[in-house]
Amino acid sequence: MRNQYDIIVSGGGLVGSILALAAAREKLNILVFDSVKPSRIPPFNGRAYALSLSSCRLLAALELKEFIETHSQDIHSIHISDGLSRASSPSLRFESSEIDVGPMARMVEDRHLRSVVKREIQNHANFIRVINTRITELELNAFGVKVKDTNGRSYRASMVAGCDGRDSIVARKAAIRFSQYNYAQSAIACAVEHERDHHGCARQIFLPSGPLAILPLQGRVSSLVWTVGQDEASRLEKMNHHEFLKQLRIPMGSILGDLSLVGDRFFFPLTQRIAKILVTERAALVGESAHIIHPLAGQSLNLGFRDAASLAQILGSAARRGEDIGLKTVLERYQRWRRFDVNLFAFATDSFDWLYSNSNPILYTLRKGGMDAVKRLPALRGVFIREAAGLNGQLPKIMMG
Ligand SMILES: Cc1cc2nc3c(=O)[nH]c(=O)nc-3n(C[C@H](O)[C@H](O)[C@H](O)COP(=O)(O)OP(=O)(O)OC[C@H]3O[C@@H](n4cnc5c(N)ncnc54)[C@H](O)[C@@H]3O)c2cc1C
């Protein structure tokens, strides 16, 4: 069995698996390390993602079209309101039909997406090999990359892609530094079953303590991401399901009728953490190892997928030209492409959080004026809808459909 590859992928989570599949399409040889083995699909645990139209196109190009069509719920409209969900709250509504290219986004459950991408890389016939252990040692030098796994075996490649999340061994060994701060907020992710139909409408309710996103899943089930202050989160975490639901009904009102919880509740403190550089000689950071942003726009995974598709495209073109794909000059093309998008996104989510997560009357007037302008100006509406669909900016070819 070979031990020299084009790319070593550290971390076969969602982003690492998509990178491996996209790079295999470019005929690069890939070795993926991840200690989490694929298993049978577990029961629904409440975690789900809004995949933008461009992410869905990426999955379709990676032969996962049937999966998307079977396991997702289309988002037909987005409803944004300022304050508790009452008829009098200032609000905005966007319809997928306004851009005429299909649903802006689709919701998928984490358990389905994770198991299908893991299965795809595990069973890949030609270009991908998966080793279910962790990387414990990593050496970057002028000629390539050498890693050792938990079993003490060594492997070499031209470059390493760090898709290994918040505690990335690649970021550590490449001495990449981060700018980081903690929001005084936590997010609660969970799912609810409800009495009324959601009609494929994704709702974002901006409350003084933070936004509540209500995202439609298949059937009468919705995924929620509820951002609250840290003290409030500790209080909610201690509550049993019944008491928690009572609190949740306050911002949700009666829009979806009676509610019951499905699966678990996940509480996580919110941080923004952005890598100051995305690449060094022989190493690139991809997905959450490079950026953790506020979940209010639900775009973290879409950003990671865009990173993965961009890197695969750049490495594929460089390899076809006969370039050494681990050279910093090659990897810097990826950095130039992705850094602006990531920083812009982090800035935008931050600004929205600041503008909306308070009850200051001056900011309320500003928000209302902004919403009125978006309502009246079709060009501005188009920008918002295209953003939700992940169609703004320079897209990798594989995400263009
Ligand atoms: C509760 C919760 C809810 C969320 N909800 C949303 C949402 O609604 N929408 C959205 O877009 N995003 C959401 N996110 C964020 C989303 O989960 C992440 O963007 C996404 O999982 C990042 O994927 P990743 O592959 O970059 O990193 P990870 O999912 O962290 O994967 C990293 C992988 O690397 C492996 N690894 C780590 N170290 C090593 C090593 N040394 N060797 C080998 N392997 C290693 C790990 O085993 C893991 O599989 C949520 C996150 C949380 C925690």
The ligand as an SDF file (V2000), in Angstrom:
LIG
                    3D

 53 58  0  0  0  0  0  0  0  0999 V2000
  -24.5060   22.3970   18.2430 C   0  0  0  0  0  0  0  0  0  0  0  0
  -24.0290   22.9560   16.9330 C   0  0  0  0  0  0  0  0  0  0  0  0
  -24.9710   23.3840   16.0060 C   0  0  0  0  0  0  0  0  0  0  0  0
  -24.5560   23.9160   14.7790 C   0  0  0  0  0  0  0  0  0  0  0  0
  -25.4940   24.3260   13.9010 N   0  0  0  0  0  0  0  0  0  0  0  0
  -25.0960   24.7880   12.6860 C   0  0  0  0  0  0  0  0  0  0  0  0
  -26.0530   25.2080   11.7020 C   0  0  0  0  0  0  0  0  0  0  0  0
  -27.2650   25.2060   11.9220 O   0  0  0  0  0  0  0  0  0  0  0  0
  -25.5870   25.6310   10.4920 N   0  0  0  0  0  0  0  0  0  0  0  0
  -24.2460   25.6600   10.2050 C   0  0  0  0  0  0  0  0  0  0  0  0
  -23.8790   26.0230    9.0920 O   0  0  0  0  0  0  0  0  0  0  0  0
  -23.3470   25.2830   11.1260 N   0  0  0  0  0  0  0  0  0  0  0  0
  -23.7220   24.8590   12.3340 C   0  0  0  0  0  0  0  0  0  0  0  0
  -22.7880   24.4870   13.2450 N   0  0  0  0  0  0  0  0  0  0  0  0
  -21.3860   24.5370   12.8720 C   0  0  0  0  0  0  0  0  0  0  0  0
  -21.0540   23.2920   12.0610 C   0  0  0  0  0  0  0  0  0  0  0  0
  -21.2960   22.1380   12.8410 O   0  0  0  0  0  0  0  0  0  0  0  0
  -19.5950   23.3780   11.6440 C   0  0  0  0  0  0  0  0  0  0  0  0
  -19.4560   24.4790   10.7560 O   0  0  0  0  0  0  0  0  0  0  0  0
  -19.1470   22.1430   10.9130 C   0  0  0  0  0  0  0  0  0  0  0  0
  -19.3940   20.9570   11.6350 O   0  0  0  0  0  0  0  0  0  0  0  0
  -17.6570   22.3060   10.7230 C   0  0  0  0  0  0  0  0  0  0  0  0
  -17.1960   21.1750   10.1250 O   0  0  0  0  0  0  0  0  0  0  0  0
  -15.6440   20.8560   10.0780 P   0  0  0  0  0  0  0  0  0  0  0  0
  -15.5810   19.5980    9.2870 O   0  0  0  0  0  0  0  0  0  0  0  0
  -14.8770   22.0620    9.6360 O   0  0  0  0  0  0  0  0  0  0  0  0
  -15.1890   20.6260   11.5950 O   0  0  0  0  0  0  0  0  0  0  0  0
  -15.6510   19.5120   12.6150 P   0  0  0  0  0  0  0  0  0  0  0  0
  -17.0810   19.1460   12.4110 O   0  0  0  0  0  0  0  0  0  0  0  0
  -15.2280   20.0070   13.9640 O   0  0  0  0  0  0  0  0  0  0  0  0
  -14.7880   18.2460   12.2110 O   0  0  0  0  0  0  0  0  0  0  0  0
  -13.4380   18.1260   12.5780 C   0  0  0  0  0  0  0  0  0  0  0  0
  -13.0350   16.6680   12.4370 C   0  0  0  0  0  0  0  0  0  0  0  0
  -11.6280   16.5790   12.6200 O   0  0  0  0  0  0  0  0  0  0  0  0
  -11.3360   15.4220   13.3800 C   0  0  0  0  0  0  0  0  0  0  0  0
  -10.0200   15.6420   14.0090 N   0  0  0  0  0  0  0  0  0  0  0  0
   -9.6910   16.5810   14.9270 C   0  0  0  0  0  0  0  0  0  0  0  0
   -8.3810   16.4730   15.2540 N   0  0  0  0  0  0  0  0  0  0  0  0
   -7.8630   15.4620   14.4980 C   0  0  0  0  0  0  0  0  0  0  0  0
   -6.5600   14.8680   14.3670 C   0  0  0  0  0  0  0  0  0  0  0  0
   -5.5160   15.2810   15.1040 N   0  0  0  0  0  0  0  0  0  0  0  0
   -6.4130   13.8420   13.5010 N   0  0  0  0  0  0  0  0  0  0  0  0
   -7.4320   13.3930   12.7500 C   0  0  0  0  0  0  0  0  0  0  0  0
   -8.6880   13.9220   12.8390 N   0  0  0  0  0  0  0  0  0  0  0  0
   -8.8980   14.9310   13.6960 C   0  0  0  0  0  0  0  0  0  0  0  0
  -12.5160   15.2710   14.3470 C   0  0  0  0  0  0  0  0  0  0  0  0
  -12.6980   13.9290   14.7200 O   0  0  0  0  0  0  0  0  0  0  0  0
  -13.6940   15.7690   13.4850 C   0  0  0  0  0  0  0  0  0  0  0  0
  -14.3440   14.7130   12.8040 O   0  0  0  0  0  0  0  0  0  0  0  0
  -23.1740   24.0110   14.4920 C   0  0  0  0  0  0  0  0  0  0  0  0
  -22.2360   23.5910   15.4530 C   0  0  0  0  0  0  0  0  0  0  0  0
  -22.6490   23.0920   16.6540 C   0  0  0  0  0  0  0  0  0  0  0  0
  -21.6240   22.6740   17.6850 C   0  0  0  0  0  0  0  0  0  0  0  0
  1  2  1  0
  2  3  1  0
  2 52  2  0
  3  4  2  0
  4  5  1  0
  4 50  1  0
  5  6  2  0
  6  7  1  0
  6 13  1  0
  7  8  2  0
  7  9  1  0
  9 10  1  0
 10 11  2  0
 10 12  1  0
 12 13  2  0
 13 14  1  0
 14 15  1  0
 14 50  1  0
 15 16  1  0
 16 17  1  0
 16 18  1  0
 18 19  1  0
 18 20  1  0
 20 21  1  0
 20 22  1  0
 22 23  1  0
 23 24  1  0
 24 25  2  0
 24 26  1  0
 24 27  1  0
 27 28  1  0
 28 29  2  0
 28 30  1  0
 28 31  1  0
 31 32  1  0
 32 33  1  0
 33 34  1  0
 33 48  1  0
 34 35  1  0
 35 36  1  0
 35 46  1  0
 36 37  1  0
 36 45  1  0
 37 38  2  0
 38 39  1  0
 39 40  1  0
 39 45  2  0
 40 41  1  0
 40 42  2  0
 42 43  1  0
 43 44  2  0
 44 45  1  0
 46 47  1  0
 46 48  1  0
 48 49  1  0
 50 51  2  0
 51 52  1  0
 52 53  1  0
M  END
$$$$
